[in-house]
Amino acid sequence: MKYTTPLLEGKLIKRYKRFLADVLINGEEITVHTPNSGSMAGLLDDGNRVRISGPYGGTRKLKYTLEQIEVTRNDGETVWVGVNTMLPNKIVHEALLEKRLPGLEIYSQIKPEAKIADGSRIDFRLDHEALPTCWVEVKNVTLVQKDVYSKQSLNDGDIAAFPDAVTARGAKHLRELVNRAEQGDRTVMVYVIQRADGKCFSPAYAYDPTYCDTLKWAVENGVEVIPIQTEINRKGVTLTDRLAGPGMVLYPRV
């Protein structure tokens, strides 16, 4: 996924009201749209470098969008994190079209935002004349921890974890996927890891144990999990050659 305009670089002042952030760009303070409903835990230290896209025209009140934040890990290394939760669907859509998602290459029909139940949609419906329908839900991962049971364990270790806040909607999607799996369809959760230091994946028990228990139950009842790694830079967010497969998924202790 390539950005349509060059990203501008600056510093974070603060994030507030969930979808707003103030940033300093070339000495000017700008309020930007923050397309991320999570807590963005571990990313919001004042002074962190940021990258924003824009300016956008039309009727938009906020002309810029927060795309990336650079964080300093506990080991002193820095890493850029993609925080725009709108991008993972674009990344996965491109990967599906390019036949780059292992196990999903064979599907010939791709329908985004497909209705799965009354009042509910799933990110993708995949169809093939010789296969059951496949439902794919996509989530964005910005959290990396050493210990998935501790909110203090941030920007340490190499476990990419989801979610970073309570997500009743996410648990609802898992239940809907299980329902489809019980009807004979194929169901898949794709977790897009938007930072290079996440080497494996786990549910984040410290942030939403209900979601984590639901994910474990969903996997036991037919839902597949595919974590995928991305490369973050000023030009865009793309898949790497290292796609973390289901064998790399970690499940918390009982």
C-alpha positions, 0 to 999 in steps of 0.5 A, a space after each residue: 500500500 503506497 501513500 498518494 502524497 509524501 508524508 510530512 514528519 514532525 513531533 507528537 504533542 498529544 492525542 485526545 478525544 480518540 480521533 484527534 492529535 496535535 502535532 508539530 510540523 515545521 514549527 507549526 502546531 496542527 490538529 490531525 485526524 487519528 484513525 485509531 479507536 484503540 488506546 494506542 498504548 505505548 505509542 503516545 509519549 510527548 515528543 515522539 516523531 510522527 508522520 502525517 499524510 495530507 493535505 486533503 481537500 474536499 469537505 474534510 475539516 481536518 486536512 491531515 491524517 496521522 499515519 505513523 509514530 516512532 517509539 523507543 523500545 526499552 532496549 533503546 532501539 527505535 521502531 516506526 508503528 503504523 497507527 492508521 487502522 484503515 490501512 490493514 484492509 487495503 494491505 490485505 485486499 492488495 495481498 489477496 489480489 496479488 495471491 500473497 496470503 498463504 492458503 488464500 491464493 486460490 480464491 477467485 472472487 473477493 468481496 470487501 465489506 460483505 454482509 455476514 449477518 443482519 446488521 453486521 459485515 465482515 471485511 472480506 468474503 472470498 468465493 471459489 466455485 469448488 470451495 466453501 465460502 471463506 470469511 476474512 476479518 482483519 485487525 490492526 496490531 500496534 502493540 508489542 509486549 514481553 508479557 501479554 498479562 501486564 500493561 506495564 510490558 510495552 515496547 519490550 520483547 517481540 510479541 505482537 499483541 491484540 487488542 490494546 483496548 476492550 473491543 466488544 465489536 471484535 468479540 462479536 465478529 469472532 462469534 459470527 465467524 464461529 457461527 459460519 464455521 459451524 455451517 461449513 464455511 471457512 473463517 479466518 482472522 488476519 492480524 496485520 502487524 504494523 511494526 517490525 519488532 513483532 515477531 510472533 502473535 498473541 492475544 493481549 490478555 492484560 487489555 481485554 481478557 474476554 476478547 482473548 478467551 473468545 479468540 481461543 474459543 473461536 480457534 478451537 471451533 474452526 476459525 483460522 488465525 493468520 498474523 502477517 508482518 509489514 514493513 513501515 516507511 515513508 512511502 507506504 506499508 507493505 507485506 514483508 517476505 516473513 509472513 507469521 503463520 498460524 504456527 507462530 500464534 501464542 496462546 495465554 496460559 489457562 
